[in-house]
Amino acid sequence: MLGFSLTKVLFTFAAILLAWFAFKYVGRMAERKADGDAKRAAQRTAKEMTPCPQCGSFLDAQSARACGRDKCPYPG
């Protein structure tokens, strides 16, 4: 015969609360990891590079600067 005692009810309630908070914690950690991964992916975007015809060094195509040699096609 099942006897309901205050100890059993409290233990069951505590176990349910523990499981509930554990799932919430794991969910929050997964969200933080996903947010961090998204931020890192945004920071790792590739830039288009173009070679300097004078010296052969690769420069950022958007903000290429002069290499310092004569007849460099990029502005200094």
NORGIFEN-V588602 format. One record per backbone hydrogen bond with DSSP energy under -0.5 kcal/mol. CO is the residue of the C=O (numbers start at 1). NH is the residue of the N-H. Records with the same first field share a line. If there is no record, write none. Layout:
CO = NH  NH
//
This chain:
1 = 3
2 = 4
3 = 5
5 = 9
6 = 10
7 = 11
8 = 12
9 = 13
10 = 14
11 = 15
12 = 16
13 = 17
14 = 18
15 = 19
16 = 20
17 = 21
18 = 22
19 = 23
20 = 24
21 = 25
22 = 26
23 = 27
24 = 28
25 = 29
26 = 30
27 = 31
28 = 32
29 = 33
30 = 34
31 = 35
32 = 36
33 = 37
34 = 38
35 = 39
36 = 40
37 = 41
38 = 42
39 = 43
40 = 44
42 = 45
48 = 61
50 = 59
52 = 56
57 = 52
59 = 50
69 = 72
75 = 66
//
